[in-house]
Amino acid sequence: MMIARSWTACATADGARGYVQYFRDTLAPLLAQLPGYLRAEILEGKRDELVELVVVTRWASIDAIRGFAGEDIDQAVVEPEARALLVSFDDRVQHRTIVLDMAR
C-alpha cells in the first residue's frame, strides 16, 4: 500500500522558485535516505497574486511517514529555510492511500 502525503503553500514567484530549488537540492537528498520514502512531486498553480505550491510525497507505509514526521503524522514538517521562502503554508497535511498508479 502506497501513501501520498500532500501539503500546500503560497509564495511569491521568486519564493516559489527558491522553494523548488531548496526542495531539489537540499530536502530531496535527505528524504531519499529515509526508509520507505519513494518520490516527490511539486505542483504549481496561481492563487491571486501568489504562486500556490502543492507538495506530494509518496511513502511505502504510514510507519515510513511516522519515521519522517514523528507521532503526529498530520503535522506539517517545514524547515526554517523553507519557511523563509513562503508567504503562507498549511500547518497540517493530508494523507491518501494510492489505489491506482499508472504510467503510459
ABEGO torsion letter per residue (X at the ends): XBBBBBBBBBBBAAAAAAAAAAAAAAAAAAAAABBGBABBBBBBBBBEABBBBBBBBBBABAAAAAAAAEABAABBBBBAAAAAABABBBABBBBBBBABBBBX
